[in-house]
């Protein structure tokens, strides 16, 4: 679930090329304080993901609301069905 949250948040990242060849700036707008800048776009993405991971860890330690996973997790239609290995115990 945590990996899905990271992937989802990183898909919402926005990047800009800084003036005068100063590199790239990236942010995730809805997450206050989650931004990064670096010389290359790839380094900016990596730095942004590190900042996001730290933001999540700090949030968990301070019990900050990190949002919702609603709509990101799907339960299989046969979720409540007995597992094949345990059918003999269910009869």
Secondary structure, 3 states (H helix, E strand, C coil): CHHHHHHHHHHCCEEEECHHHCCEEEECCCCCCCEEEECCHHHHHHHHHHHHHHHHHHHHHHCCCCCCCCCCCCCCCCCCCCCHHHHHHHC
